[in-house]
Amino acid sequence: MIKKHFTTAEMAKILGISRIAVFKKIKSGKLKAEKIGRIYAIERKNLPDIFKKEPSEKEKKEIEKSVRKTVKEYKETLILLGKE
């Protein structure tokens, strides 16, 4: 059976962020959710909107910076892993 709704805890795990960050995304309107009683439910149909978003130029630069730093710090390890 395919799940139609996700809780904030499940969404946090999917996105790799905290539940508080999920609540902030809901409150800011970045994440569509329906309040059912005391909990928020995020519909599966709203997930593609989250993953389709193109990173901003600032986010792209941060990603590039992080990749360069990782390669610089772990170059030898990455080379060894590439040989496996």
Secondary structure per residue as TSV (DSSP state, phi and psi in degrees):
chain	resnum	aa	ss	phi	psi
A	1	M	-	360.0	133.0
A	2	I	-	-88.3	129.7
A	3	K	-	-71.5	134.0
A	4	K	-	-95.9	-24.8
A	5	H	E	-131.7	152.4
A	6	F	E	-125.2	146.3
A	7	T	-	-82.2	171.2
A	8	T	H	-64.7	-35.0
A	9	A	H	-65.7	-43.1
A	10	E	H	-64.9	-41.1
A	11	M	H	-65.0	-38.8
A	12	A	H	-60.0	-42.4
A	13	K	H	-66.1	-42.9
A	14	I	H	-60.8	-44.6
A	15	L	H	-85.2	-12.7
A	16	G	T	71.7	35.3
A	17	I	S	-130.9	174.4
A	18	S	-	-79.2	162.6
A	19	R	H	-62.9	-35.5
A	20	I	H	-62.8	-40.4
A	21	A	H	-63.6	-36.1
A	22	V	H	-64.6	-45.6
A	23	F	H	-59.1	-40.6
A	24	K	H	-63.7	-39.5
A	25	K	H	-65.7	-36.6
A	26	I	H	-66.2	-49.0
A	27	K	H	-63.5	-33.6
A	28	S	H	-81.7	-9.5
A	29	G	T	88.9	2.3
A	30	K	S	-74.3	-21.8
A	31	L	S	-129.5	120.4
A	32	K	-	-80.3	129.7
A	33	A	-	-146.2	154.2
A	34	E	E	-113.0	131.6
A	35	K	E	-85.4	121.8
A	36	I	E	-120.2	104.4
A	37	G	T	65.9	-120.2
A	38	R	T	-99.1	-0.8
A	39	I	E	-115.9	161.8
A	40	Y	E	-102.9	139.3
A	41	A	E	-118.9	130.1
A	42	I	E	-105.7	122.5
A	43	E	E	-75.3	144.0
A	44	R	G	-55.6	-37.8
A	45	K	G	-62.9	-18.4
A	46	N	G	-86.6	-10.8
A	47	L	H	-65.1	-41.8
A	48	P	H	-56.6	-33.3
A	49	D	H	-61.3	-35.8
A	50	I	H	-68.2	-43.9
A	51	F	H	-85.6	-14.1
A	52	K	H	-82.3	-19.8
A	53	K	-	-58.8	127.4
A	54	E	-	-76.8	139.6
A	55	P	-	-67.1	146.5
A	56	S	-	-72.4	169.3
A	57	E	H	-60.1	-39.9
A	58	K	H	-62.2	-44.0
A	59	E	H	-64.6	-39.1
A	60	K	H	-62.1	-42.8
A	61	K	H	-64.7	-39.2
A	62	E	H	-64.0	-40.9
A	63	I	H	-63.9	-46.8
A	64	E	H	-59.8	-43.1
A	65	K	H	-61.6	-43.3
A	66	S	H	-65.6	-40.5
A	67	V	H	-64.1	-46.2
A	68	R	H	-59.3	-42.9
A	69	K	H	-64.0	-43.5
A	70	T	H	-63.2	-44.7
A	71	V	H	-63.6	-42.1
A	72	K	H	-62.1	-44.9
A	73	E	H	-79.1	-30.1
A	74	Y	H	-121.6	24.4
A	75	K	H	-52.9	-50.8
A	76	E	H	-62.4	-42.8
A	77	T	H	-64.2	-42.5
A	78	L	H	-63.8	-37.7
A	79	I	H	-63.5	-46.0
A	80	L	H	-63.6	-40.9
A	81	L	H	-66.2	-32.4
A	82	G	H	-68.5	-22.1
A	83	K	H	-83.3	-14.2
A	84	E	-	-77.0	360.0
